[in-house]
């Protein structure tokens, strides 16, 4: 509608995709709260038939995320897991998916408890070791699925390296970009085939919508995913699509504050006498710092850390005041999480501990409050956690 020219991601967040409403001049895409559309005659319509198949508000969101990620087609779903389920539905019996050694527990659960029933299997590998990973791609492997930074240990995987391995073996590369968003990292620009998001998190940004997104850069792949989206029906509704478009418009300014706070807090934690380990890819001492610096704008806003043995993590969580103990992440408010019993509880204990998800691990989604207030809250909780 606007015909405006822009080159920066900041402008693209606001004006990208389908901007406004050409019929009225409204600067916001309307909420087309309808299930069906009147047709002019048999086989004659205005491009819309039924809102599971397509809805103008959802279409505007899908065009926006495709543009932001540098893809050609976007797809909006009722949750991040619905988006991932649709992507995994591209595969058939006998196929195997390689996943990172630490991924979101829901990703593990849907593979282990749902897709395994259809003989779509998985194997857990250290995707940071590209040479070793390349040797483990056998004929039954049809995709590599990673997160970078990974949840919850914030390990970094080389996106271009994963894309090269996938192309070498003729398989798909899939990246969950929830933690970074296209404002900080664009995997498709590094050769990745499919990007998925739990848009509930930073893209929505206000803890008031549950949504998932997927983006591809291949016409044939887009046709297959569009068929799955329509056939299985896990689509995002028009009002939630509207909320997500609204949230994305402030993504840049929010993430600037999120990441500024996170670096300050991670640096403070790194020097704290009560802290055993800090996991944050924005610290120069962290694993994968140089790789992350190459492929992302900064270290993001998620931090994980472990208290030393003489501190009680349960007392720490109970003592937090400003920071809420809650599932999820990416909202304007700071949240604390215990991965072993919350986000990654569905992963068997032996697998969790093998990859480093210990009972003492704490994950913080750093919000946009005052950093000094957040540090003060962490400090008093750490003091009360001392045994």
N, C-alpha and C positions, 0 to 999 in steps of 0.2 A: 504493500500500500504506500509506504512512505517514499520509496525510491532513494533513501538516504545512503550515502557512501560512508563506509567505515573500514578501518584496518585493524583496530585493536580488539582484544577479547572483551575489554570492559564495555565497549560500545555494542559488540555483538550480543552480549548478555541481555541487553535491553531492546535492541532493534532486530535481532536475528530471527530466523524462521519466518513465520507469518505474523507481521506486525499490524496490530490494530484491526479496524473493521472498515473496509472500503465502502460499505453501504451507508454508514452513518458518520464516519470520520472519528469514531471513538478510538482513543489511543490504546485501549485494552481490547484483547480478543473477547467477544461476548461468551457467556456460558450458555452453550446450546443444550439446555436441559430437556432433551427429547429422546425418546427411544426409537421413533420411526419418522419417516419423511413422506409427505404426499407426492405421488408421482403423476406426471402429466398424461400418461397412457401406458399401455403395456410395453415394457422395455424402454420407457422414457423417464428419466429422472434428472435431477440437477447435480448429480455426482454423489448423492447420498441416498442410502436405502434403509439401513438399519444400524443403530449405534454400536452394536458389537463389531460390525464390519468397519465402520468409520464414523467419526463424529468431528465436526469442525474444530471444536475446542481441543480435543485430543490431537487432531492433526496438526494444529499450531504448535503444540508442545513437542510432537514427534519431529516436526521440521526444525524446531529450535535446537533440540539435543543433537540431531544429526549435524547441523551446522557447527555447533560448539565443539563437537568431538572430531570434526573433519571427516565425517562419513557421508554417505549418500542417502541412507534411510534410517529413520528412528522408529522405535516401537515402545508404546507405553502400556504398562501392566499394573495390576492391582497391588503389587508388592515387589520388592526386590527378588524374593524367592520365586514369585510367579514369572518374572523376567528370566531368571536363571533356568527355571523348569522348562520354559519355552525353548531356550537355547539348547538345553540338554536333549530336548525332544527331536533335535536334528539327527540324532544318532540312532542306531539300530542294534538288535541283538547280536552279541559277539564283539561289539566295539568296546574299547577300553579308553578311559580318560585319565591322563596323568595330572595330578593336582599337587600344589605346593605342600610342603611339610607343615606349614601352619596357615590354615584358612578359616574363615568364619564357620562356626559349628553347624549352622544351618545348611551350608554347602556340603559339608561332610554327611550330614544326616540325610539329605535328599538323595545323595548318591548311594549311601550305604543301606538305607531302609526302603527307598522307593525304586530307583532305577536299577538297582541290583536284582529286583524281582523280574525285570525284563531282560536280564542277562547283559545289561550295560554295566560294566565293571569299572573299577578305578584302581590306581596305585598311587601311593604317596611317595614323592621324591623330593630331594633337595634341589629345587630349581635354580638356586644361586650358583651351583656348580654346573656350568653349561657343558663342559667336556664330558662329565660323567652322565649328565642327562641325555646327551645325544646318543650315547651307547645303549641307553635303555629304551629307545624308541623302536619297538618291535612292530611287526605287521598288523597286530590287532589294535595298536594305539591309533586313535583317530583325532585326538585333540590334546592340547596342553592348556590347562586352566590354572591361572595364577592370580594372586593379589600382590601388588607392590605399591606401597608398603603392605606387608601381610598382617593379618589380624590373628593374634594380638601382639606379636613380638616385633612388629615393624621391620621385618627383614626385607631386604631390597633385592629384586631380581632384574636383570638387564633385559629391558623390553625388546630392543633390537636383536639381542642374542636369541631370545625365545622365538621371535618372528622368523629369524634365519633358520633355526632348527626345524620349525614347523614347515616352512617352505621347502626345505631340503627333503623332508619325508612326505610331502604332499598331504599334510594334516592341518587342522584348524588351530589357530591360537586365540585364546579367550582370556580377557583381562577384566577382573572386577575392579573398577576405578572409583569405587565409593569413597575411599579415604581421601583421594586427591581431587576428584572432579576435573572437568576439562579446563578449569581456571588454572590449575597447577600442573596438570599432566595430560597429554593427549596420546594415548597408546597407538591409535590408528596411524599417526604421523611416524611412528616407529615400526610400522609394518604389521601391526596386530590386525587380525581379521574381525573379531567381535569384541565390543566393549559392553559391559553390563554395569548397572548401578542400582543400589538401593537408594532411590531418590528421596526416600524418607529422611535421609540424613542431611548432608550439607546442601544439596540442591533445593530441598524444601526449606530447611534451615530453621524452622520454628516449632518443631515437635508437634505439628498439628495435621500432618498428612502422611499416609502410608502409600508408597508408590514404587514402581520399578521401571527401569528404562533399559533398552538395548539399542546398540547402533552397529551397523555394518557398512562396508565399503565395496560391496560386490552385488551386482544386480540379481544374479541367480540366487545367492544366499538370502538376499532381501525377499525375493519371491517365496522361497521356502519358509522363511520366518513369518512372513505375512500370512501364509496359509495356516501355519500352526497357531498364530495369534487369533485368527478368526475361528478356526475349527475348535480350539480348546476354550476360548472365550474368557481368559483371565484378564480382561482389559481394564484400563483405568477409566473411571467415570468423568464426566465433563466438569463437575465442580472441583474435584481433586486435581484435574488437569489445569484448571484455572489457578488454583492455589500454588501449584508447582511452577507455573510460568511466573507468577508474582514473586515467588521465592527466588527464582533464578535471577531475576533482575537485580537483586542486591547481593548476589553471590560474591562478587569481587570485593566489595567493601567489607563484607562480613569476614571473608577468608583472610583479608589483610590483617584484620584485628585478631582473629583466631590464631593465626600463625605467629604474629608478633608476641602474643601472650605465651604461646606454647614454647617458643625458643627461650624466653625469659625464665619460664618455670622449669624447663628441662635443664637449663644451665644451673639454676639454683639447686635442683635435686642432685645433679652430678656432684656438687660440692658438699652435700649434706652428709654428716657423719652417720646418720641412721640408715642410709640407702646403700643397698648391696649392689644393685644393677639398675641402670637407666637405659631404656630402649627408645631412642628418638633419632630418626635419620637426619635431622638437622644439626646434630652435634658432629663436629669434625672427627671425634674419636669413635663414632658409631660404625657398625658394620654397613658396608655399602654406601657410605657417604658420597664418595666420588661418583659412583654410578647414579645415585639419586640426583646429585647435582647436575649430571649430564642430561637426565630425562625429565626432571621436574623443576618447578620454579623454586621450591624450598622443601622443608621437611614435613610440611603439613601441620595438623593440629592435634594429632593423637600421640599420647605418651604412655608407655608402660614402664613400671618399675617394681622392684622387690625391696621390701624392708629387710634389714638384717635379722638374724635368728632370734635375738632378744626383744623383738617387737611383735606384738599380736595384731595381725592384719584385721581380725574381726573387730577388735577395739578401735582400730583406725577407722574402719567404715562407720561404726556406731558413733564416732566422735565428730564426723564431718558436719558442718553447719551450712555453709553457703553452697558447697558442692553436693549435689543430690546423688544418692545411691540409686541407680536406675539402669535398665537396659537401654540400648540404642546409643546414638552419638550424633554429633553434627548440628545440634540445635544451638541457639544463642546462649543457652545456659550450660554451665559446666556439669558434667556427669561423671561419677565414679562407678566402676564396674569390677566385679570379681570374675574373671573369665572362667576359672575352673568350675564354678558353680552356676554361672549365668550363661554367657554367650557361647561357651564351649563345653557345657555340661554333657551334650549329646555325644561328644568324642570320648571313647573309653579312656579310663585313667592312665593305663600303660602307654597309650599312644600320646596322650597329652604330655606326660612327664618326659617321654622320649624326645619330644621336640622342644621342651623347655617351658611348657605351660604349667607351672607349678602352682600349688595351693597358695603360695605367698605372692603370686603375681597380681598386680593392681594396674588397671587401665583407666586412664583419664581422658575424657573428651573435653578439651579445653575450650571454654566458651568465650564470650566477648565482654565479660565483666572486667573490672579493674584487676590487672595482674597482681598488684600488691595485695588486694583483698583475697585473691585465690591463694597466694603464697602463705598469707597469714592463716587461712583456714587449714591448709595442708600442714603447716607447722604445729598448730595446736593439736591436730589429730594425731600427728606423729608422736608428740610429747605424751599424749594420753595412752598411746599404744605401747609405750615402753613398759616392759615387764619388771 
